[in-house]
Amino acid sequence: ACDLQPSSTFNSYYPNKLMKIERLIKMANDISDFFNAESDKEVAVEGIKNHLLRSWEPRMRQAIIAYNQENGLGLSELAKTAITRLG
């Protein structure tokens, strides 16, 4: 089992821990799963990135960016690539 502990950086973006990192990881991976059906992975990554920009509030984006920069454990490769492009 992987250890998905929120980091100090994550906690600075979500000091009240209203949404745990595990939930953000699941949401990012679910979005990635949807876009993975796209045969052109570049288009898929852009779709994920645009979805995160449109649909996630800034604190959510900042938290997942910080988590991805630390280690990104549990995120799909498509999600990691898209999140990297957000930062």
Order of alpha helices (4+ residues) and beta strands (2+ residues): alpha-alpha-alpha-alpha-alpha
